[in-house]
């Protein structure tokens, strides 16, 4: 059996020499440029770690100094919002600088890239005015502390809890759990339901035949009992009280009730207050009226029938001929 020809041996030696040369080049690159790339990556990782650890502490110190007259919940929301923004922005800037610094080590000339980026930036500035508007609006939202993470807000026709605030958009989750991404430039008016404190604001309707002074005393008593409760007291700043007669409705006298609560606690407090008022009204014999209709027949009989009747038939009520056509003859319900 004949051995390999001279041509085959020569080709093998050339391939082996080329492979050795390639590995030598890789080894040389790793020992020179590779070490630089590794150092840059390591420095970037350490810098991001430091930013994530140090920035929140600096933000907390600054916010606590600035918001000395605010409650702890508002301070925490402000710290959380600013810390999240600065750490995320800082990490992005560090990563971008590290990438630009690494590119020359891979033989990429960054001068044309930087010049091209400047031209592209100018073009984007002219063509993406809405994007610039979003960033400017986001900057003012953060500087003015209009709202932060955890606040309940009305923005751009959406009501919900703020999940995140950035320079470009605000993320809001509504009561149905739907997450909305709202560009900051679309926010003309922002309404914060949880700034510093929240408020109980509700109307309770009672019958026209009730003693309103007595009704208001009962409401004030229930509000004081709720504020003195060991579970509900810490949530309440000022006990809910009857403020005034707010409306003379078709079937009820509406009484306005106001009280201050801790941030975001107004809905829970109002629910408990309604429950206790219903029990207190039942115990005191105070009527909470409901809308009803009245049917009158030619024979002079009338039925008081609720709008949501049960399965039982309505009971007839005798009316005199002089009153059967008057809806207010029985007292104006």
C-alpha positions as CSV (number, residue, x, y, z in Angstrom):
1,X,0.0,0.0,0.0
2,X,1.5,3.3,-1.1
3,X,1.9,6.1,1.4
4,X,0.5,9.6,1.0
5,X,1.9,11.5,-1.9
6,X,4.2,14.6,-1.6
7,X,1.3,16.9,-2.5
8,X,-0.9,15.5,0.2
9,X,1.8,15.7,2.8
10,X,2.4,19.3,1.8
11,X,-1.3,20.2,2.1
12,X,-1.5,18.6,5.5
13,X,1.5,20.6,6.8
14,X,0.0,23.9,5.4
15,X,-3.3,23.3,7.2
16,X,-1.5,22.4,10.4
17,X,0.5,25.6,10.2
18,X,-2.6,27.6,9.5
19,X,-4.4,26.1,12.5
20,X,-1.4,26.8,14.7
21,X,-1.3,30.4,13.4
22,X,-5.0,30.9,14.1
23,X,-4.6,29.6,17.7
24,X,-1.6,31.8,18.2
25,X,-3.6,34.8,17.1
26,X,-6.5,33.9,19.4
27,X,-4.0,33.4,22.3
28,X,-2.3,36.7,21.5
29,X,-5.8,38.5,21.4
30,X,-6.8,37.0,24.7
31,X,-3.6,38.0,26.4
32,X,-3.9,41.6,25.2
33,X,-7.3,42.8,24.1
34,X,-9.1,40.0,25.9
35,X,-7.8,41.0,29.3
36,X,-8.8,44.6,28.6
37,X,-12.4,43.5,27.7
38,X,-12.6,41.4,30.8
39,X,-11.4,44.2,33.0
40,X,-13.9,46.6,31.4
41,X,-16.7,44.1,32.0
42,X,-15.6,43.5,35.6
43,X,-15.5,47.2,36.3
44,X,-18.9,47.7,34.8
45,X,-20.4,44.9,36.9
46,X,-18.8,46.3,40.1
47,X,-20.1,49.8,39.2
48,X,-23.6,48.6,38.7
49,X,-23.5,46.7,42.0
50,X,-22.3,49.8,43.7
51,X,-25.0,51.9,42.1
52,X,-27.7,49.5,43.2
53,X,-26.4,49.5,46.8
54,X,-25.4,53.2,47.3
55,X,-27.9,55.1,45.3
56,X,-31.0,54.0,47.3
57,X,-29.2,55.0,50.5
58,X,-28.4,58.4,49.1
59,X,-31.9,58.9,47.8
60,X,-33.4,57.9,51.2
61,X,-31.2,60.3,53.0
62,X,-32.2,63.1,50.6
63,X,-35.9,62.4,50.7
64,X,-36.0,62.1,54.5
65,X,-34.3,65.4,54.7
66,X,-36.6,67.0,52.2
67,X,-39.9,65.5,53.4
68,X,-39.5,65.9,57.1
69,X,-43.2,66.9,57.4
70,X,-44.6,63.9,55.5
71,X,-45.7,60.6,56.8
72,X,-43.7,57.4,56.6
73,X,-45.8,55.9,53.8
74,X,-45.3,58.9,51.5
75,X,-41.6,58.9,52.2
76,X,-41.3,55.2,51.3
77,X,-43.2,55.8,48.1
78,X,-40.9,58.6,47.1
79,X,-37.7,56.7,48.0
80,X,-39.0,53.6,46.0
81,X,-39.8,55.7,42.9
82,X,-36.6,57.7,42.8
83,X,-34.4,54.7,43.7
84,X,-35.9,52.5,41.0
85,X,-35.5,55.3,38.4
86,X,-31.9,56.2,39.3
87,X,-30.6,52.7,39.7
88,X,-32.1,51.6,36.4
89,X,-30.9,54.7,34.5
90,X,-27.4,54.4,36.1
91,X,-27.1,50.8,35.1
92,X,-28.1,51.6,31.5
93,X,-25.5,54.4,31.3
94,X,-22.7,52.2,32.7
95,X,-23.5,49.4,30.3
96,X,-23.5,51.8,27.3
97,X,-20.2,53.3,28.3
98,X,-18.7,49.8,28.8
99,X,-19.9,48.7,25.4
100,X,-18.4,51.8,23.6
101,X,-15.1,51.2,25.5
102,X,-15.0,47.6,24.4
103,X,-15.6,48.1,20.7
104,X,-12.1,49.3,19.9
105,X,-10.7,46.1,21.4
106,X,-12.6,44.2,18.7
107,X,-11.2,46.4,16.0
108,X,-14.2,48.6,15.6
109,X,-13.5,52.3,14.9
110,X,-16.1,54.1,17.1
111,X,-15.4,57.6,15.7
112,X,-17.7,57.1,12.7
113,X,-20.3,55.5,15.0
114,X,-20.3,58.5,17.4
115,X,-20.6,60.9,14.5
116,X,-23.4,58.9,12.9
117,X,-25.1,58.6,16.3
118,X,-25.0,62.4,16.6
119,X,-26.6,62.8,13.1
120,X,-29.3,60.2,13.9
121,X,-30.0,61.9,17.2
122,X,-30.6,65.2,15.4
123,X,-32.9,63.5,13.0
124,X,-34.8,61.8,15.8
125,X,-35.1,65.1,17.6
126,X,-36.9,66.6,14.6
127,X,-39.0,63.6,13.7
128,X,-40.0,62.3,17.2
129,X,-41.3,65.4,19.0
130,X,-43.9,63.3,20.8
131,X,-41.0,61.2,22.3
132,X,-39.2,64.3,23.4
133,X,-42.5,65.5,25.0
134,X,-42.8,62.2,26.9
135,X,-39.3,62.5,28.3
136,X,-39.8,66.2,29.3
137,X,-43.1,65.4,31.0
138,X,-41.6,62.5,32.8
139,X,-38.8,64.6,34.1
140,X,-41.2,67.1,35.6
141,X,-43.4,64.3,37.1
142,X,-40.4,63.0,38.9
143,X,-39.0,66.4,39.9
144,X,-42.3,67.7,41.2
145,X,-43.3,64.4,42.8
146,X,-46.7,64.4,41.3
147,X,-47.1,60.7,42.1
148,X,-45.0,57.7,42.7
149,X,-45.0,53.9,42.8
150,X,-48.0,52.7,44.9
151,X,-50.1,55.8,44.6
152,X,-53.7,55.6,43.3
153,X,-54.1,58.1,40.5
154,X,-56.3,59.3,37.7
155,X,-54.3,59.9,34.6
156,X,-55.3,60.0,30.9
157,X,-58.8,58.7,31.8
158,X,-57.4,55.7,33.7
159,X,-57.7,55.1,37.5
160,X,-55.4,52.6,39.2
161,X,-52.3,52.0,41.2
162,X,-49.0,53.2,39.8
163,X,-46.7,50.3,39.1
164,X,-43.8,52.2,37.7
165,X,-42.8,55.7,36.7
166,X,-40.1,56.4,34.1
167,X,-39.1,59.3,31.9
168,X,-41.1,58.0,28.9
169,X,-44.2,56.3,30.4
170,X,-46.1,55.6,33.5
171,X,-47.4,52.1,34.2
172,X,-50.8,51.9,35.9
173,X,-52.8,48.8,37.0
174,X,-56.5,49.4,37.3
175,X,-59.1,47.7,39.6
176,X,-59.6,44.9,37.0
177,X,-55.9,44.0,37.1
178,X,-55.3,45.4,33.6
179,X,-51.9,47.1,33.2
180,X,-51.9,50.4,31.2
181,X,-48.8,51.9,29.7
182,X,-49.4,55.7,29.5
183,X,-47.0,57.9,27.7
184,X,-46.1,60.8,30.0
185,X,-46.7,63.3,27.2
186,X,-50.4,62.3,27.2
187,X,-50.9,63.2,30.8
188,X,-52.4,66.7,30.9
189,X,-53.9,66.4,34.4
190,X,-52.8,63.9,37.1
191,X,-55.1,63.4,40.2
192,X,-53.4,61.7,43.2
193,X,-55.9,60.0,45.6
194,X,-53.1,59.1,48.1
195,X,-51.1,62.3,48.5
196,X,-50.2,62.8,52.2
197,X,-53.6,61.5,53.4
198,X,-56.9,60.1,52.1
199,X,-60.5,61.0,52.9
200,X,-63.7,59.3,53.7
201,X,-66.4,61.1,51.6
202,X,-69.8,59.5,51.4
203,X,-73.5,60.3,51.6
204,X,-76.0,58.3,53.6
205,X,-79.7,58.7,52.9
206,X,-82.4,58.5,55.6
207,X,-86.2,58.9,55.5
208,X,-87.8,62.3,55.6
209,X,-89.6,61.3,58.8
210,X,-86.5,60.9,60.8
211,X,-85.1,63.3,63.4
212,X,-82.0,64.5,61.6
213,X,-80.3,65.7,64.8
214,X,-80.6,62.2,66.2
215,X,-79.4,60.7,63.0
216,X,-76.3,62.9,63.0
217,X,-75.6,62.0,66.6
218,X,-75.7,58.3,65.7
219,X,-73.4,58.9,62.8
220,X,-70.9,60.7,64.9
221,X,-71.1,58.0,67.6
222,X,-70.4,55.3,65.1
223,X,-67.5,57.3,63.6
224,X,-65.9,57.8,67.1
225,X,-66.3,54.1,67.9
226,X,-64.6,53.1,64.6
227,X,-61.7,55.5,65.3
228,X,-61.3,54.1,68.8
229,X,-61.3,50.5,67.5
230,X,-57.9,48.7,68.0
231,X,-57.9,47.4,64.5
232,X,-59.3,50.3,62.6
233,X,-58.0,53.2,64.7
234,X,-54.5,53.2,63.3
235,X,-55.9,53.6,59.8
236,X,-57.9,56.7,60.8
237,X,-56.5,60.2,61.2
238,X,-59.8,62.0,62.1
239,X,-63.0,60.2,62.9
240,X,-65.7,60.3,60.2
241,X,-68.5,62.7,61.2
242,X,-71.8,64.0,59.8
243,X,-70.9,67.3,58.1
244,X,-74.3,68.6,56.8
245,X,-77.5,67.8,55.0
246,X,-76.1,67.5,51.5
247,X,-79.3,66.9,49.4
248,X,-83.1,66.6,49.7
249,X,-83.6,63.8,47.3
250,X,-86.8,62.2,45.8
251,X,-87.1,59.6,48.6
252,X,-84.3,60.4,51.1
253,X,-82.4,63.1,52.9
254,X,-78.7,62.7,52.1
255,X,-76.2,63.4,54.9
256,X,-72.6,64.1,54.0
257,X,-70.0,62.2,56.1
258,X,-66.3,63.2,56.0
259,X,-63.2,61.9,57.8
260,X,-59.4,61.6,57.1
261,X,-57.6,58.3,56.9
262,X,-54.1,57.1,56.2
263,X,-53.0,56.9,52.6
264,X,-55.0,54.4,50.6
265,X,-57.2,53.3,53.6
266,X,-60.3,55.3,52.7
267,X,-62.0,52.5,50.8
268,X,-61.6,49.9,53.5
269,X,-62.7,52.4,56.2
270,X,-65.8,53.5,54.2
271,X,-66.8,49.8,53.8
272,X,-66.5,49.2,57.5
273,X,-68.3,52.5,58.3
274,X,-71.3,51.6,56.0
275,X,-71.5,48.2,57.8
276,X,-71.6,49.7,61.2
277,X,-74.0,52.5,60.2
278,X,-76.5,49.9,58.9
279,X,-76.4,48.0,62.1
280,X,-76.7,51.2,64.2
281,X,-79.6,52.5,62.1
282,X,-81.4,49.1,62.5
283,X,-80.9,49.2,66.3
284,X,-82.1,52.9,66.5
285,X,-85.1,52.3,64.2
286,X,-83.7,54.8,61.6
287,X,-85.1,54.0,58.2
288,X,-82.9,54.0,55.1
289,X,-85.5,54.4,52.3
290,X,-85.4,52.8,48.9
291,X,-87.0,53.9,45.6
292,X,-90.5,52.4,45.0
293,X,-93.3,52.9,42.5
294,X,-97.1,53.1,43.2
295,X,-99.8,51.6,41.1
296,X,-103.4,53.0,41.3
297,X,-106.4,51.3,39.8
298,X,-109.8,52.7,38.8
299,X,-111.4,51.1,41.8
300,X,-109.4,53.3,44.2
301,X,-106.9,50.6,45.3
302,X,-103.2,51.3,45.2
303,X,-100.1,49.1,45.6
304,X,-96.7,50.3,47.0
305,X,-94.4,48.2,44.9
306,X,-90.6,48.2,45.2
307,X,-88.6,48.5,42.0
308,X,-86.9,45.2,42.8
309,X,-89.9,43.2,44.2
310,X,-89.6,39.7,45.6
311,X,-91.8,36.8,44.5
312,X,-94.6,37.6,46.9
313,X,-97.6,39.6,45.4
314,X,-98.0,43.3,46.3
315,X,-100.4,44.1,49.1
316,X,-103.3,46.4,48.2
317,X,-103.6,49.7,50.1
318,X,-106.9,51.4,50.3
319,X,-107.0,55.0,49.1
320,X,-109.8,57.6,49.2
321,X,-111.1,59.0,46.0
322,X,-109.6,62.4,46.8
323,X,-106.1,61.1,47.2
324,X,-105.8,58.3,44.6
325,X,-104.3,60.6,42.0
326,X,-101.9,62.4,44.3
327,X,-98.4,60.7,44.6
328,X,-97.6,62.8,47.8
329,X,-100.7,62.2,49.8
330,X,-99.0,59.6,52.0
331,X,-96.1,61.8,53.0
332,X,-94.1,62.5,49.9
333,X,-92.1,59.3,49.4
